[in-house]
Every structure is written in structure tokens, then in C-alpha cells.
Amino acid sequence: MTDENKNEPHEKAVDDEMAREMEGVPEHLRDDGPGEEDNSLEDALANLKGDLDKAMQDVLYARAETQNVRRRLEKDVQDARNYGATSFARDILSVADNLSRALDHVPEDLRESDKAKNFIAGIEATMRELEKVFAQNGITRIAAQGMPLDPNQHQAMMEVPTDEAEPGTIVQEMQAGYMIRDRLLRPAMVGVAKKPD
């Protein structure tokens, strides 16, 4: 038996053992020769770095989106607090208009009458209470009389020829306007001065 034949069983045993060890190892990580292991590891590392970068980018996008959603929700909640009563406030303005008209049309002699004095005082107290409730809810009356016309707050209903006011100045208020915080609730309906013909 030659030396070469003596080594053959040993080499075959080593090859079998290495084959068993490589079972279950992914193909791209197997050592197929010198230098290839380094390339495979570098490729695997590059792939892992790419996956990590992508995952970090996804996390950053998700975090930014979460912050945006949170800000939108906070704004919606704040708007609901500030302006949730807008529809109700518009409806209640007609009550304020009617009380104001009632007080404006009470004749002076009736104000002095003992029979009507308490009744009128009751209407005035109701009007003051309504104005107090408006103030508590951020509802304020828009200044109109003597002010320059502001199309964001006033609605011109007619022009009044006069020399007593600058053209474009409000000389008559037909209906009071109101703001709810910084938003227009209802424009004031007004008459605006113009130069006489």
C-alpha cells in the first residue's frame, strides 16, 4: 500500500466532516475558496447596512408623520373648543337683535311710566346678561358707526349721500355684526357715506 493510498481515507473523512458542517449555512456565506469568504462577508455587511439605513429612514418618516397627526389633532381640538358653538351663537344673535330693537323702539314717555318701568328694566337686564354670556364665549360686537368700511367685517347695504362724513365711512348700522374670537360670526350691515350728487 502506497503513502498516497494511506492518506485517501483520512482526506475523505475530512471532506465528509466539512460537508456536514456546511449544511444549513447559506450559500453566499460558504467558504468556497480563499478570498471568496471576504467578498461574501463584505456583500452581506453591505446588505445589512442598506437594510439598516432603510429601516432608520422609515422610522424617521413614521416619527414625522406621527408628529404631524398629533399637531393636527391638537389644532382640531383647540378649534372645537374655540368655535364649536359657532352655529348656536349665530342662531342666538337674532334674540339679541330682537331685544335691542325692542329697547330702541320704547318711547321716552313710556320709560317714565310707572307701569312700564319695571318691564323695560327687565328687558335691559336680559340684554346685559346676554352680552355677558357672549363675552364669556368670545363673542364680541363689531364696531361700525363712524368707522371706515372694512369688507372683512362690514357689509354695505346702501350708500348715503352726505357732507357730514368722509366717503366710505359708516354712517348707519342696520344690523350689528359679531366676531367669535378671531373669526367673523356675522358681518355688520351698514350704510356708507358718499359724496352728494
C-alpha positions in Angstrom: 0.0 0.0 0.0 1.5 3.3 -1.1 1.6 6.5 1.0 -1.0 8.1 -1.3 -3.5 5.3 -0.7 -2.9 5.6 3.1 -4.0 9.3 3.1 -7.1 8.8 1.0 -9.4 7.5 3.8 -8.3 10.4 6.0 -8.9 13.1 3.3 -12.3 11.6 2.6 -13.2 11.7 6.3 -12.2 15.4 6.5 -14.2 16.2 3.4 -17.2 14.5 4.8 -16.9 16.3 8.1 -16.6 19.7 6.3 -19.6 18.9 4.2 -21.7 18.1 7.4 -20.6 21.5 8.9 -21.6 23.4 5.8 -25.1 22.0 5.9 -27.5 24.8 6.9 -25.1 27.5 6.1 -26.5 29.9 3.4 -24.9 29.5 0.0 -23.4 33.0 -0.1 -21.7 32.5 3.3 -20.0 29.2 2.5 -16.2 29.2 2.1 -15.6 28.1 -1.4 -12.0 29.1 -1.6 -9.6 31.7 -0.5 -10.8 35.3 -0.9 -14.4 34.5 -1.6 -15.3 34.5 2.1 -14.1 38.1 2.4 -16.2 39.1 -0.6 -19.3 37.2 0.8 -18.9 38.9 4.2 -18.5 42.3 2.7 -21.6 41.8 0.5 -23.6 40.6 3.5 -22.4 43.6 5.5 -23.3 46.0 2.7 -26.7 44.4 2.5 -27.2 44.7 6.3 -26.1 48.4 6.2 -28.5 49.1 3.4 -31.3 47.4 5.3 -30.4 49.4 8.5 -30.4 52.7 6.6 -33.8 51.9 5.1 -35.2 51.0 8.4 -33.8 54.2 10.0 -35.3 56.2 7.2 -38.7 54.5 7.7 -38.6 55.2 11.5 -37.8 58.9 10.8 -40.7 59.2 8.3 -43.0 57.4 10.8 -42.0 59.7 13.6 -42.5 62.9 11.4 -45.9 61.6 10.3 -46.9 60.9 14.0 -45.9 64.4 15.0 -48.0 65.9 12.1 -51.0 63.8 13.1 -50.6 64.9 16.7 -50.4 68.6 15.7 -53.5 68.3 13.5 -55.4 66.7 16.3 -54.4 69.3 18.8 -55.4 72.0 16.4 -58.8 70.3 15.8 -59.4 70.0 19.5 -58.5 73.7 20.0 -60.8 74.7 17.1 -63.6 72.6 18.6 -63.2 74.4 21.9 -63.0 77.9 20.4 -65.5 77.6 17.6 -67.7 74.6 18.5 -70.6 76.9 19.5 -70.5 79.0 16.2 -73.7 77.6 14.8 -75.6 78.1 18.1 -74.1 81.6 18.5 -75.4 82.6 15.0 -78.9 81.4 16.0 -78.9 83.3 19.3 -77.9 86.5 17.6 -81.4 87.0 16.4 -82.5 87.0 20.1 -80.0 89.8 20.8 -81.3 91.7 17.7 -84.9 91.5 18.9 -84.1 92.6 22.4 -82.1 95.5 21.0 -84.9 96.6 18.6 -87.4 96.3 21.4 -85.3 98.7 23.6 -84.6 101.1 20.8 -88.3 101.5 20.0 -89.6 102.2 23.5 -91.0 105.7 23.5 -89.4 108.1 26.1 -92.7 108.8 27.8 -93.3 105.1 28.3 -89.9 104.8 30.0 -91.1 107.3 32.6 -94.3 105.4 33.2 -94.5 103.5 36.5 -96.4 100.7 34.8 -93.8 100.0 32.1 -90.6 101.0 34.0 -90.1 97.5 35.6 -90.9 95.8 32.3 -88.3 97.8 30.5 -85.8 97.3 33.3 -86.3 93.5 32.9 -85.6 93.7 29.1 -82.5 95.7 29.8 -81.3 93.2 32.4 -81.9 90.4 30.0 -79.9 92.2 27.3 -77.0 92.8 29.7 -77.0 89.1 30.7 -76.9 88.0 27.1 -74.0 90.4 26.4 -72.2 88.9 29.4 -72.7 85.3 28.1 -71.4 86.5 24.7 -68.3 87.9 26.3 -67.6 84.7 28.2 -67.7 82.7 25.0 -65.5 85.1 23.0 -68.3 86.7 21.0 -67.8 90.5 20.6 -69.7 93.1 18.7 -68.0 94.6 15.7 -67.5 98.4 15.8 -69.3 100.0 12.9 -70.7 103.5 13.4 -68.2 106.2 12.3 -65.6 103.6 11.2 -64.2 103.2 7.7 -65.9 100.4 5.7 -64.0 97.1 6.2 -65.2 94.4 3.8 -63.9 91.7 6.1 -66.3 92.8 8.9 -69.0 95.1 7.3 -71.5 94.5 4.6 -72.5 97.7 2.8 -76.3 97.7 2.2 -76.7 101.2 0.8 -74.9 104.5 0.2 -76.0 107.6 2.0 -75.2 110.9 0.3 -73.8 113.3 3.0 -71.3 116.0 3.5 -71.1 115.2 7.3 -68.7 112.2 6.8 -65.9 111.2 4.6 -66.9 108.9 1.7 -66.5 105.2 2.7 -67.3 106.0 6.4 -70.1 104.0 8.0 -73.0 106.4 8.9 -75.7 103.9 9.7 -75.9 100.4 11.2 -78.9 98.4 10.2 -77.8 95.2 11.9 -75.0 94.6 14.4 -72.1 92.4 13.4 -70.3 90.0 15.7 -66.9 88.1 15.9 -66.3 84.8 17.6 -62.7 85.1 18.8 -60.8 85.9 15.6 -63.4 84.7 13.2 -66.3 86.5 11.6 -69.6 85.3 13.0 -71.9 87.8 11.2 -70.9 90.9 9.3 -72.4 94.3 10.3 -75.0 95.5 7.8 -74.3 99.2 7.3 -75.0 102.3 5.3 -71.9 104.0 3.9 -71.3 107.7 3.2 -70.8 109.0 -0.3 -70.5 112.5 -1.8 -73.8 114.1 -2.6 -74.7 114.4 -6.3 
